């Protein structure tokens, strides 16, 4: 009888352990663990501004091979954000993306056109308005401003991304069109390492003498990758930041990478509101 009692107790204990290991995280628990990877609440709150710089390399991955080296500057102050990449060419001198606390904007090229990246963020301004672009590199980071943003969050478990098991969190803005799908990914330590923004334009009938002309679906994806986490002024921030845009339309495919290697981060800069204007 004693043996059976001990066996029953052992089974109960093992069941409790297994249940605890398999317990699914909530979105709130995931975010709380994530914030701890940045630093203490006191350390995070102590920095109102952040400025960082570093070299940027642009690489065209589909189409005519191309590579271009430039410099990136990212500045944030509370919810305000600007990221500028400059290149030494007259045809493609810069990328600019800004949120001034109320409105977002992206820059035009000298010919009056927008780049692929600028056009994406002009059509889908949510990543800038919600403080998602730049992730934890920005003081505007949305997951530090949940009371203000009040997004709809859904934790969907572990997903295999590029050979890694990552925690997946779906993000939807509180109000507005849901046509842009936003998914955030966190590694086993709960550091934010990847974001994907996707939207598509459905097939439609073209305009022309033959009204049966069909324009195929178009797919647009912007992703962000973060790596090389190091401590700066008591908080841990990534020093590798890559944006990738992928476009598939009836006219062909495009894929471009902009990779920033952060060389300097400062929390001492005095930032004027005029900083957050498209120039």
C-alpha positions in Angstrom: 0.0 0.0 0.0 2.9 2.4 0.9 4.5 1.6 -2.5 1.3 2.6 -4.4 0.9 5.8 -2.4 4.5 6.8 -3.2 4.0 5.9 -6.9 0.8 8.0 -7.0 2.7 10.9 -5.4 5.5 10.6 -7.9 3.1 10.5 -10.9 1.4 13.6 -9.5 4.7 15.5 -9.1 5.9 14.5 -12.6 2.5 15.6 -14.1 2.8 19.0 -12.4 6.3 19.5 -13.7 5.3 18.5 -17.3 2.3 20.8 -17.1 4.4 23.7 -16.0 6.9 23.1 -18.8 4.2 22.9 -21.4 2.3 25.9 -20.1 1.8 28.4 -22.9 3.0 31.9 -22.3 0.6 34.8 -22.4 1.4 37.9 -24.5 1.7 39.8 -21.2 4.3 37.4 -19.8 6.2 37.4 -23.1 6.5 41.1 -23.1 7.4 41.3 -19.4 10.2 38.9 -20.0 11.3 40.8 -23.1 11.5 44.1 -21.2 13.8 42.5 -18.6 16.3 41.7 -21.4 16.6 45.4 -22.1 17.3 46.5 -18.5 15.6 47.5 -15.3 12.5 49.7 -15.4 14.6 52.5 -13.8 17.4 52.3 -16.3 15.0 52.3 -19.3 13.0 55.2 -17.9 16.1 57.2 -17.2 16.9 57.7 -20.9 14.6 60.2 -22.7 16.6 60.4 -25.9 18.9 58.1 -27.9 21.2 58.9 -30.8 23.1 56.2 -32.7 25.3 56.1 -35.8 27.2 53.6 -37.9 28.0 52.4 -41.4 25.2 51.1 -43.6 25.5 48.7 -46.6 22.8 48.5 -49.2 22.7 45.2 -51.2 20.4 44.3 -54.0 19.6 40.6 -53.7 17.3 40.1 -56.7 17.9 41.7 -60.1 21.1 43.5 -61.2 23.7 43.0 -58.4 24.4 46.2 -56.6 26.2 47.3 -53.4 26.4 50.7 -51.9 28.0 51.9 -48.7 26.8 54.8 -46.6 26.1 56.1 -43.1 23.0 55.8 -40.9 21.8 58.0 -38.1 18.9 57.1 -35.9 17.6 59.6 -33.3 14.6 59.1 -30.9 13.1 61.2 -28.2 10.2 59.7 -26.3 7.7 58.6 -29.1 9.5 60.7 -31.8 11.8 59.0 -34.2 13.9 59.6 -37.3 16.2 57.3 -39.2 18.3 58.7 -42.1 20.6 56.8 -44.3 22.9 58.8 -46.6 24.8 57.5 -49.7 27.4 59.2 -51.8 25.4 59.2 -55.1 23.2 61.8 -56.7 20.6 59.2 -58.0 20.0 57.7 -54.6 21.4 60.0 -51.9 19.3 59.0 -48.9 16.5 57.2 -47.1 14.5 59.2 -44.6 11.7 57.9 -42.3 10.2 60.0 -39.5 7.5 60.2 -36.9 7.1 63.5 -35.1 4.8 62.3 -32.4 1.6 62.9 -34.5 2.5 62.3 -38.2 4.8 60.0 -40.1 6.7 60.9 -43.3 9.2 59.5 -45.7 11.5 61.3 -48.1 11.5 61.8 -51.9 14.4 61.1 -54.1 15.8 64.0 -56.2 13.7 63.0 -59.3 10.5 63.4 -57.2 10.0 59.7 -56.8 10.0 57.5 -53.8 12.3 54.5 -53.2 10.8 51.1 -52.6 11.4 51.5 -48.8 10.0 55.0 -48.7 6.9 54.0 -50.7 6.2 51.0 -48.4 6.3 53.2 -45.3 4.3 55.9 -47.0 1.5 53.5 -47.9 1.7 51.6 -44.6 2.6 54.1 -41.9 1.8 51.9 -39.0 5.4 50.8 -38.3 6.4 54.4 -37.9 3.3 55.6 -36.1 3.2 52.7 -33.6 6.9 52.9 -32.7 7.8 49.5 -34.2 10.5 50.5 -36.7 14.0 50.2 -35.1 12.8 47.9 -32.3 14.5 48.4 -29.0 17.1 50.8 -30.6 14.4 53.5 -30.4 12.9 55.1 -27.3 9.6 55.0 -29.2 9.6 51.1 -29.0 5.9 50.2 -28.9 6.3 47.4 -26.3 7.5 50.0 -23.8 4.4 52.1 -24.5 1.5 49.6 -24.3 -0.7 51.8 -22.1 -0.4 54.5 -24.7 -0.7 52.4 -27.9 -3.1 49.7 -26.5 -2.5 47.3 -29.4 -4.2 43.9 -29.9 -1.6 41.3 -29.1 -1.7 37.5 -29.7 1.0 35.1 -28.6 1.0 32.1 -31.0 3.8 30.0 -29.6 7.1 28.9 -30.9 7.7 29.1 -34.7 10.8 28.0 -36.7 12.3 31.0 -38.5 15.5 30.5 -40.4 16.3 27.4 -38.4 15.6 29.0 -35.0 12.8 28.4 -32.7 11.4 31.9 -31.9 8.4 33.1 -29.9 5.8 34.6 -32.2 3.7 37.6 -31.2 1.1 39.1 -33.6 0.5 42.8 -33.3 -2.5 44.8 -34.4 -3.1 48.5 -33.9 -6.0 49.4 -31.7 -7.8 51.2 -34.5 -7.5 51.4 -38.2 -7.2 49.1 -41.2 -5.8 45.6 -40.5 -4.5 45.1 -44.0 -0.9 45.3 -42.8 0.0 42.1 -40.9 2.7 42.6 -38.2 4.5 39.8 -36.4 7.2 40.2 -33.8 9.7 37.4 -32.9 11.7 36.8 -29.8 14.5 34.4 -29.1 14.8 31.9 -26.2 16.1 34.7 -23.9 13.1 36.9 -25.0 15.2 39.4 -26.9 13.4 40.9 -29.8 15.3 39.7 -32.9 12.9 39.8 -35.9 9.8 41.7 -37.2 7.8 41.1 -40.3 5.3 43.5 -42.0 3.2 42.1 -44.8 0.4 43.3 -47.0 -0.9 42.4 -50.4 -2.9 43.9 -53.2 -5.4 41.5 -54.7 -5.8 40.7 -58.4 -7.9 43.1 -60.4 -9.1 43.9 -63.9 -6.7 46.2 -65.7 -7.7 49.4 -67.7 -7.3 49.2 -71.4 -9.0 48.2 -74.7 -9.2 44.6 -73.5 -11.2 44.9 -70.2 -10.4 41.2 -69.5 -6.8 42.1 -68.8 -6.0 40.8 -65.3 -3.4 42.3 -63.0 -1.9 39.6 -60.8 -1.7 39.8 -57.0 1.2 41.9 -55.6 3.0 41.0 -52.3 5.0 43.4 -50.2 7.1 42.4 -47.2 9.3 44.5 -45.0 11.4 42.7 -42.3 13.8 43.8 -39.6 16.6 41.7 -38.0 18.4 42.6 -34.8 21.6 41.0 -33.4 24.9 41.6 -31.6 23.4 42.7 -28.3 25.7 44.6 -26.0 25.3 46.7 -22.9 25.3 50.5 -23.2 24.8 52.7 -20.1 23.2 49.9 -18.2 20.8 48.7 -20.9 21.2 46.0 -23.6 20.7 47.0 -27.2 21.4 45.4 -30.6 24.3 46.7 -32.6 23.3 45.0 -35.8 20.1 46.2 -37.6 19.0 45.0 -41.0 15.9 46.1 -43.0 14.9 44.0 -45.9 12.2 44.8 -48.5 10.7 42.1 -50.8 8.3 43.0 -53.5 6.6 40.6 -55.9 4.3 42.0 -58.6 3.3 41.1 -62.2 6.3 43.3 -63.3 8.9 41.2 -61.5 10.5 40.8 -58.1 12.7 43.1 -56.0 14.7 42.4 -52.8 16.9 44.9 -51.0 18.8 44.9 -47.7 20.0 47.9 -45.7 22.3 46.7 -42.9 23.4 49.1 -40.1 26.4 48.2 -37.9 26.0 50.5 -34.9 29.3 52.0 -33.9 28.2 54.6 -31.4 25.2 55.1 -29.1 24.6 58.2 -26.9 22.0 59.0 -24.4 23.4 62.5 -23.7 22.3 64.3 -26.8 19.9 67.3 -26.6 17.3 66.8 -29.3 15.3 69.7 -30.8 11.8 69.1 -32.2 13.1 70.3 -35.6 15.1 67.1 -35.8 12.0 65.2 -36.5 11.2 66.9 -39.8 11.8 65.7 -43.3 14.4 67.9 -44.9 
